[in-house]
Amino acid sequence: MRIQVNGENRDVQATSVLALVGELGLDVRKVAIERNLEIVPKSLHATTPVVDGDRIEVVQFVGGG
């Protein structure tokens, strides 16, 4: 299916937000996800579907010092 991730069109196989985070190679503990202009709580990542045409924004937390 085709979705938009951070403004870039992508073809993905993931059917849930959690699967999408894994497909993108990100650590689920270090990301915040917005789907179609709504924040997806971490507790709902596994059950929130990703469907064709979704607009996903991913923010990755990075530590440093």
TAMO-V891900 format. One record per pair of residues at least 6 apart in sequence whose ideal C-beta (glycine too) atoms are under 6 Angstrom apart, sorted by sequence separation. I is the first residue (numbers start at 0). GAP is how many residues later the second one is. If there is no record, write none. Layout:
<<I;GAP> <I;GAP>>
This chain:
<<13;6> <20;7> <32;7> <39;8> <1;9> <2;9> <13;9> <20;10> <11;11> <16;16> <34;19> <35;19> <34;21> <16;23> <33;23> <32;25> <17;27> <30;27> <31;27> <16;28> <17;28> <30;29> <15;30> <19;30> <29;30> <16;31> <29;31> <14;35> <13;36> <0;51> <2;51> <3;51> <4;51> <5;51> <5;52> <2;53>>
